[in-house]
Amino acid sequence: MVMLPNRRPSKAAPPIMVKDCTGKWVSVSHPLVGVEVYVAWADTRSERQAIDAAMTQAIEGVARGHRADVWQAMRDGWQTGEYDRVLSEAIPRYEAVIREYTARLEGATERWAMAEAQRQARSRETPQGGSGPVSEASVVSQIQSQSNRLANRIENSSRIAAREIAQRVQGEVASAVRDGERPSGWKSAIAAGSLVKPILATGQIIESEGRLTAAANLVQSGATQRLGLRLSQVVRTSVNDPRRCSVCEDLSGTTFDLPRQQRQFDDMPLPDPDCLGGTRYCRCGWLLRWVKS
């Protein structure tokens, strides 16, 4: 049976400060429960912010070079094929930054998942699971299929983000030139935070579902076997603060047994298309519940 959360905190409730599993204070909308207690919320938030900031700085550097290339190419107006040439040369530079960003975030997500598994292994509250009717290989096979779909989503989202950013940067400069602006007196109106929104959306995909890929990798590498753990469930969670929308709040805590409830799990994609903030801003993700084998 799908387990739904039994708490419905009021949207009017003020945030509270609690200590996470590392003893660090973090602002949340309700006390941590279930697998949430094994997450280093303060550290993961801080690391994600640092990864995002480094990416934003790198994208701004690429954009500065791209703008200079556009100004140079338009000194005498666009010549035949020049617009496409400048754009096609810029896109791979944006793609390179995005690849580095996604690799860093994927690596961080796997480390977070491993640390959470280790904490569950040490906890006296982690239940005994035995071998159960379903083999570990079957569970991994189901999750690996999900991971492959995730990899395709990340690749497609990254490619779209690079082209969207390149077109936005180039289009703004081209418009400025047509309006008679000069490079020395012109300044872009696109804020860095706005420019990288398509990339941050890709980051949300990784953080939403990245622990599933991590689970398959941890099992296949033998890491969880050495800890004496077996994957039992996936639990939907969301960033626990007052910015969370009512849709994500209501579904936070939804639990699926895998692979028995794979179909129901597949019917709940993250980021959530029903999130009131839109899929680009949905901050829900999957946490892993392990049992001692």
LINCOR-V760865 format. One record per helix or strand. SS is the DSSP state (H for helix, E for strand). FROM is the first residue (numbers start at 1). TO is the last residue. Records with the same first field share a line. If there is no record, write none. Layout:
SS = FROM-TO + FROM-TO
//
This chain:
E = 3-3 + 16-19 + 25-28 + 128-128 + 229-238 + 255-257 + 284-292
H = 34-38 + 41-73 + 82-122 + 136-178 + 183-185 + 192-195 + 197-220 + 223-227 + 246-251 + 262-266
//
